[in-house]
Amino acid sequence: MATSNIKPAPSTYTIDATDRTLGRVCSEAASVLLGKKSVHFAKNQAIPVTVTVMNASKMHLPKRRVEGKIYTRYTGHPGGLFFTTMEEMITKKGIGEVVKKTVDGMIPRNKLRKPRMKNLIVTE
């Protein structure tokens, strides 16, 4: 039994985020980006599927989560540890950046991460 080298046709997958929580929407998007919902699934390939998350601004975000979630980043220099709350990120960059960052955290850290994340589109 030989493995097929046929490339799958590009497809689109739409997720409506209205009245859904952040984690459930993002885990569904990450699963599709990984190719888990495709019959052409292979761990070593990025499936050509475009995931569109619609109505991200209508997503259900509890007040405690918005005020309490803290994102950290480190520049690598002494004193270079920076903190940002979800509330600040939403006001500065929009809810789309929060969704992208959450999905990015659910994708494995390897060479396929960047091509998979390029296929994520978030509309507010």
C-alpha positions in Angstrom: 0.0 0.0 0.0 1.7 3.2 -1.2 1.1 6.6 0.2 -0.7 9.0 -2.1 1.1 12.3 -3.1 -2.0 14.0 -4.4 -2.3 17.5 -3.1 -5.8 18.3 -1.7 -7.8 21.2 -3.3 -7.9 24.4 -1.4 -11.0 24.7 0.7 -12.6 27.2 3.1 -14.1 26.7 6.5 -16.3 29.4 8.2 -16.9 29.6 12.0 -19.6 31.9 13.4 -18.4 33.2 16.8 -21.7 34.8 17.8 -22.5 34.0 21.5 -19.7 31.4 21.7 -16.8 31.4 24.1 -13.2 32.3 23.0 -11.8 28.9 23.8 -14.4 26.9 21.9 -14.2 29.0 18.8 -10.4 28.9 18.8 -10.0 25.2 19.4 -12.3 24.5 16.5 -10.3 26.8 14.3 -7.0 25.2 15.4 -8.4 21.7 14.7 -9.3 22.7 11.2 -6.0 24.5 10.6 -4.1 21.3 11.7 -6.1 19.4 9.1 -7.9 17.1 11.7 -11.2 17.6 9.8 -9.7 16.7 6.4 -9.5 13.3 4.9 -6.0 14.3 3.6 -4.7 14.8 7.1 -0.9 14.3 7.5 1.2 15.5 10.5 4.0 16.7 8.2 1.9 18.8 5.8 -0.1 22.0 6.1 -3.5 21.4 4.6 -4.6 24.3 2.2 -7.7 25.3 4.1 -8.7 28.9 4.9 -10.5 29.3 8.2 -12.6 32.4 8.6 -13.9 33.4 12.1 -16.9 35.7 11.6 -18.5 38.0 14.1 -15.6 37.9 16.6 -16.8 41.1 18.3 -20.1 39.3 19.2 -18.2 36.6 21.0 -19.1 35.9 24.6 -16.2 37.1 26.8 -16.8 37.2 30.6 -15.8 40.4 32.3 -13.6 38.5 34.7 -11.6 37.0 31.7 -11.2 40.3 29.9 -9.9 42.1 33.0 -7.9 39.1 34.4 -6.2 37.5 31.4 -2.6 38.7 31.2 -0.3 38.2 28.1 3.4 38.4 28.7 6.3 38.9 26.3 10.0 39.0 26.9 12.5 40.9 24.8 15.5 38.8 26.0 17.1 41.8 27.7 17.3 42.5 31.4 14.1 44.3 32.5 12.5 43.4 29.2 9.4 41.5 30.6 6.2 43.2 29.5 2.6 42.5 30.5 -0.6 43.3 28.7 -4.1 42.6 29.8 -6.8 41.3 27.4 -8.7 44.5 27.9 -5.7 46.6 26.7 -5.1 44.3 23.8 -8.7 44.6 22.6 -8.7 48.4 22.8 -5.3 48.7 21.1 -5.4 45.9 18.5 -8.9 44.7 18.4 -10.6 41.4 19.3 -9.1 39.8 16.1 -5.6 39.9 17.6 -6.9 38.1 20.8 -8.4 35.3 18.6 -5.2 35.0 16.5 -3.0 34.8 19.6 -5.3 32.2 21.2 -5.3 30.0 18.1 -1.5 30.5 17.7 -1.1 29.0 21.2 -3.0 25.9 20.1 -0.9 25.2 17.1 2.3 23.1 17.6 5.6 24.9 17.6 7.3 23.7 14.5 8.0 24.8 10.9 4.4 24.4 9.8 3.1 26.9 12.4 3.6 30.0 10.2 2.0 28.6 7.0 -1.0 27.3 9.1 -1.5 30.7 10.8 -1.5 32.5 7.5 -4.7 30.7 6.6 -6.6 32.2 9.6 -8.8 35.2 8.8 -10.7 37.0 11.6 -13.5 39.4 10.8 -15.0 41.6 13.5 
